[in-house]
Amino acid sequence: MGMTIAEKMLAAHSGYDQVVPGQLIECDIDWVLCHEITTPAALKMLEDRGMARV
């Protein structure tokens, strides 16, 4: 069976020819999307814990 569009994007950015559901991968990202309501609170929580990055 072929890969979904999400699987194709993850494979392309992780260096794998194919990825499957449940597989753990590391990949380079182009964009990060954040929700306008929850993101500021999440960033504040990380800063309060001394975390500069995720």
N, CA, C and O atoms as a Tinker XYZ file with bonds, in Angstrom:
   216  protein
     1  N      0.847000   -1.182000    0.000000    73     2
     2  CA     0.000000    0.000000    0.000000    64     1     3
     3  C      0.887000    1.238000    0.000000    63     2     4     5
     4  O      1.968000    1.219000    0.588000    81     3
     5  N      0.452000    2.305000   -0.643000    73     3     6
     6  CA     1.203000    3.551000   -0.704000    64     5     7
     7  C      1.132000    4.334000    0.592000    63     6     8     9
     8  O      0.369000    4.006000    1.500000    81     7
     9  N      1.943000    5.374000    0.654000    73     7    10
    10  CA     1.972000    6.226000    1.843000    64     9    11
    11  C      0.982000    7.376000    1.685000    63    10    12    13
    12  O      0.653000    7.785000    0.571000    81    11
    13  N      0.518000    7.887000    2.817000    73    11    14
    14  CA    -0.326000    9.081000    2.806000    64    13    15
    15  C      0.568000   10.287000    2.499000    63    14    16    17
    16  O      1.793000   10.172000    2.514000    81    15
    17  N     -0.037000   11.429000    2.223000    73    15    18
    18  CA     0.734000   12.631000    1.944000    64    17    19
    19  C      1.570000   13.011000    3.165000    63    18    20    21
    20  O      2.706000   13.461000    3.013000    81    19
    21  N      1.028000   12.837000    4.373000    73    19    22
    22  CA     1.789000   13.145000    5.589000    64    21    23
    23  C      2.995000   12.220000    5.709000    63    22    24    25
    24  O      4.088000   12.669000    6.053000    81    23
    25  N      2.808000   10.940000    5.429000    73    23    26
    26  CA     3.916000    9.989000    5.485000    64    25    27
    27  C      4.978000   10.327000    4.442000    63    26    28    29
    28  O      6.173000   10.195000    4.707000    81    27
    29  N      4.552000   10.758000    3.270000    73    27    30
    30  CA     5.496000   11.141000    2.224000    64    29    31
    31  C      6.320000   12.351000    2.646000    63    30    32    33
    32  O      7.528000   12.394000    2.410000    81    31
    33  N      5.673000   13.332000    3.269000    73    31    34
    34  CA     6.402000   14.517000    3.725000    64    33    35
    35  C      7.377000   14.152000    4.832000    63    34    36    37
    36  O      8.520000   14.610000    4.827000    81    35
    37  N      6.937000   13.330000    5.782000    73    35    38
    38  CA     7.823000   12.931000    6.872000    64    37    39
    39  C      9.000000   12.112000    6.352000    63    38    40    41
    40  O     10.126000   12.286000    6.818000    81    39
    41  N      8.754000   11.230000    5.401000    73    39    42
    42  CA     9.834000   10.430000    4.823000    64    41    43
    43  C     10.839000   11.342000    4.120000    63    42    44    45
    44  O     12.048000   11.167000    4.271000    81    43
    45  N     10.349000   12.302000    3.362000    73    43    46
    46  CA    11.230000   13.199000    2.614000    64    45    47
    47  C     12.121000   14.021000    3.539000    63    46    48    49
    48  O     13.272000   14.301000    3.202000    81    47
    49  N     11.600000   14.409000    4.700000    73    47    50
    50  CA    12.351000   15.259000    5.616000    64    49    51
    51  C     13.147000   14.478000    6.653000    63    50    52    53
    52  O     13.906000   15.070000    7.421000    81    51
    53  N     12.986000   13.166000    6.686000    73    51    54
    54  CA    13.723000   12.363000    7.661000    64    53    55
    55  C     14.828000   11.537000    7.021000    63    54    56    57
    56  O     15.646000   10.937000    7.719000    81    55
    57  N     14.850000   11.507000    5.697000    73    55    58
    58  CA    15.879000   10.742000    5.001000    64    57    59
    59  C     15.517000    9.290000    4.758000    63    58    60    61
    60  O     16.334000    8.526000    4.244000    81    59
    61  N     14.307000    8.897000    5.117000    73    59    62
    62  CA    13.845000    7.536000    4.875000    64    61    63
    63  C     13.140000    7.459000    3.517000    63    62    64    65
    64  O     12.566000    8.442000    3.049000    81    63
    65  N     13.192000    6.286000    2.899000    73    63    66
    66  CA    12.438000    6.068000    1.663000    64    65    67
    67  C     10.963000    5.898000    1.966000    63    66    68    69
    68  O     10.107000    6.242000    1.152000    81    67
    69  N     10.668000    5.357000    3.160000    73    67    70
    70  CA     9.286000    5.087000    3.551000    64    69    71
    71  C      9.179000    5.158000    5.066000    63    70    72    73
    72  O     10.096000    4.741000    5.773000    81    71
    73  N      8.073000    5.679000    5.567000    73    71    74
    74  CA     7.762000    5.649000    6.995000    64    73    75
    75  C      6.417000    4.973000    7.178000    63    74    76    77
    76  O      5.590000    4.941000    6.266000    81    75
    77  N      6.212000    4.432000    8.375000    73    75    78
    78  CA     4.954000    3.733000    8.669000    64    77    79
    79  C      4.375000    4.253000    9.977000    63    78    80    81
    80  O      5.122000    4.747000   10.821000    81    79
    81  N      3.065000    4.153000   10.163000    73    79    82
    82  CA     2.449000    4.607000   11.417000    64    81    83
    83  C      3.093000    3.921000   12.618000    63    82    84    85
    84  O      3.324000    2.712000   12.612000    81    83
    85  N      3.375000    4.715000   13.643000    73    83    86
    86  CA     3.983000    4.197000   14.863000    64    85    87
    87  C      5.499000    4.269000   14.867000    63    86    88    89
    88  O      6.124000    4.075000   15.910000    81    87
    89  N      6.100000    4.546000   13.720000    73    87    90
    90  CA     7.553000    4.626000   13.624000    64    89    91
    91  C      8.032000    5.944000   14.233000    63    90    92    93
    92  O      7.446000    6.996000   13.978000    81    91
    93  N      9.088000    5.886000   15.030000    73    91    94
    94  CA     9.688000    7.099000   15.587000    64    93    95
    95  C     10.767000    7.587000   14.636000    63    94    96    97
    96  O     11.644000    6.824000   14.230000    81    95
    97  N     10.694000    8.861000   14.286000    73    95    98
    98  CA    11.669000    9.444000   13.358000    64    97    99
    99  C     12.114000   10.795000   13.877000    63    98   100   101
   100  O     11.444000   11.401000   14.713000    81    99
   101  N     13.243000   11.264000   13.381000    73    99   102
   102  CA    13.679000   12.644000   13.554000    64   101   103
   103  C     13.690000   13.254000   12.172000    63   102   104   105
   104  O     14.172000   12.639000   11.221000    81   103
   105  N     13.159000   14.466000   12.053000    73   103   106
   106  CA    13.148000   15.086000   10.739000    64   105   107
   107  C     13.367000   16.586000   10.851000    63   106   108   109
   108  O     13.101000   17.197000   11.886000    81   107
   109  N     13.857000   17.161000    9.763000    73   107   110
   110  CA    14.007000   18.604000    9.681000    64   109   111
   111  C     12.633000   19.210000    9.409000    63   110   112   113
   112  O     11.840000   18.645000    8.656000    81   111
   113  N     12.354000   20.353000   10.017000    73   111   114
   114  CA    11.064000   20.996000    9.815000    64   113   115
   115  C     11.238000   22.314000    9.074000    63   114   116   117
   116  O     12.256000   22.991000    9.216000    81   115
   117  N     10.241000   22.665000    8.289000    73   115   118
   118  CA    10.249000   23.919000    7.550000    64   117   119
   119  C      9.431000   24.994000    8.262000    63   118   120   121
   120  O      9.796000   26.170000    8.261000    81   119
   121  N      8.328000   24.576000    8.866000    73   119   122
   122  CA     7.387000   25.504000    9.479000    64   121   123
   123  C      6.916000   24.952000   10.821000    63   122   124   125
   124  O      6.862000   23.739000   11.025000    81   123
   125  N      6.579000   25.859000   11.725000    73   123   126
   126  CA     5.947000   25.490000   12.979000    64   125   127
   127  C      4.669000   26.315000   13.072000    63   126   128   129
   128  O      4.711000   27.543000   12.987000    81   127
   129  N      3.547000   25.653000   13.244000    73   127   130
   130  CA     2.269000   26.346000   13.397000    64   129   131
   131  C      1.861000   26.306000   14.860000    63   130   132   133
   132  O      1.969000   25.268000   15.513000    81   131
   133  N      1.400000   27.421000   15.366000    73   131   134
   134  CA     1.019000   27.523000   16.768000    64   133   135
   135  C     -0.396000   28.087000   16.882000    63   134   136   137
   136  O     -0.802000   28.949000   16.102000    81   135
   137  N     -1.128000   27.589000   17.858000    73   135   138
   138  CA    -2.472000   28.091000   18.124000    64   137   139
   139  C     -2.359000   29.393000   18.902000    63   138   140   141
   140  O     -1.593000   29.472000   19.862000    81   139
   141  N     -3.101000   30.404000   18.508000    73   139   142
   142  CA    -2.971000   31.731000   19.102000    64   141   143
   143  C     -3.412000   31.811000   20.559000    63   142   144   145
   144  O     -3.016000   32.741000   21.261000    81   143
   145  N     -4.210000   30.877000   21.028000    73   143   146
   146  CA    -4.679000   30.916000   22.414000    64   145   147
   147  C     -3.757000   30.142000   23.342000    63   146   148   149
   148  O     -3.400000   30.643000   24.408000    81   147
   149  N     -3.363000   28.933000   22.962000    73   147   150
   150  CA    -2.603000   28.069000   23.869000    64   149   151
   151  C     -1.093000   28.260000   23.799000    63   150   152   153
   152  O     -0.397000   27.944000   24.764000    81   151
   153  N     -0.566000   28.765000   22.692000    73   151   154
   154  CA     0.883000   28.874000   22.549000    64   153   155
   155  C      1.519000   29.831000   23.557000    63   154   156   157
   156  O      2.528000   29.463000   24.158000    81   155
   157  N      0.988000   31.037000   23.778000    73   155   158
   158  CA     1.630000   31.910000   24.768000    64   157   159
   159  C      1.704000   31.280000   26.159000    63   158   160   161
   160  O      2.707000   31.434000   26.855000    81   159
   161  N      0.659000   30.578000   26.564000    73   159   162
   162  CA     0.670000   29.922000   27.879000    64   161   163
   163  C      1.705000   28.803000   27.912000    63   162   164   165
   164  O      2.396000   28.632000   28.916000    81   163
   165  N      1.817000   28.056000   26.850000    73   163   166
   166  CA     2.794000   26.967000   26.792000    64   165   167
   167  C      4.212000   27.525000   26.822000    63   166   168   169
   168  O      5.076000   26.973000   27.504000    81   167
   169  N      4.468000   28.612000   26.092000    73   167   170
   170  CA     5.795000   29.220000   26.095000    64   169   171
   171  C      6.148000   29.772000   27.475000    63   170   172   173
   172  O      7.288000   29.648000   27.923000    81   171
   173  N      5.186000   30.371000   28.136000    73   171   174
   174  CA     5.400000   30.890000   29.495000    64   173   175
   175  C      5.753000   29.748000   30.434000    63   174   176   177
   176  O      6.657000   29.884000   31.259000    81   175
   177  N      5.053000   28.624000   30.322000    73   175   178
   178  CA     5.319000   27.467000   31.164000    64   177   179
   179  C      6.750000   26.958000   30.944000    63   178   180   181
   180  O      7.441000   26.615000   31.904000    81   179
   181  N      7.189000   26.909000   29.692000    73   179   182
   182  CA     8.549000   26.460000   29.395000    64   181   183
   183  C      9.578000   27.433000   29.971000    63   182   184   185
   184  O     10.578000   27.010000   30.551000    81   183
   185  N      9.333000   28.740000   29.812000    73   183   186
   186  CA    10.244000   29.746000   30.361000    64   185   187
   187  C     10.322000   29.655000   31.876000    63   186   188   189
   188  O     11.405000   29.772000   32.448000    81   187
   189  N      9.175000   29.446000   32.539000    73   187   190
   190  CA     9.147000   29.327000   33.996000    64   189   191
   191  C      9.984000   28.148000   34.488000    63   190   192   193
   192  O     10.495000   28.160000   35.608000    81   191
   193  N     10.117000   27.139000   33.643000    73   191   194
   194  CA    10.895000   25.943000   33.984000    64   193   195
   195  C     12.348000   26.046000   33.509000    63   194   196   197
   196  O     13.118000   25.094000   33.636000    81   195
   197  N     12.714000   27.209000   32.961000    73   195   198
   198  CA    14.086000   27.425000   32.538000    64   197   199
   199  C     14.436000   26.779000   31.206000    63   198   200   201
   200  O     15.613000   26.598000   30.894000    81   199
   201  N     13.430000   26.433000   30.423000    73   199   202
   202  CA    13.686000   25.792000   29.132000    64   201   203
   203  C     13.713000   26.854000   28.044000    63   202   204   205
   204  O     12.761000   27.619000   27.886000    81   203
   205  N     14.807000   26.897000   27.296000    73   203   206
   206  CA    14.930000   27.879000   26.227000    64   205   207
   207  C     14.479000   27.322000   24.872000    63   206   208   209
   208  O     14.243000   28.076000   23.928000    81   207
   209  N     14.363000   25.997000   24.791000    73   207   210
   210  CA    13.930000   25.380000   23.535000    64   209   211
   211  C     13.285000   24.043000   23.805000    63   210   212   213
   212  O     13.477000   23.445000   24.864000    81   211
   213  N     12.522000   23.582000   22.844000    73   211   214
   214  CA    11.823000   22.314000   22.978000    64   213   215
   215  C     12.671000   21.227000   22.363000    63   214   216
   216  O     12.275000   20.061000   22.361000    81   215
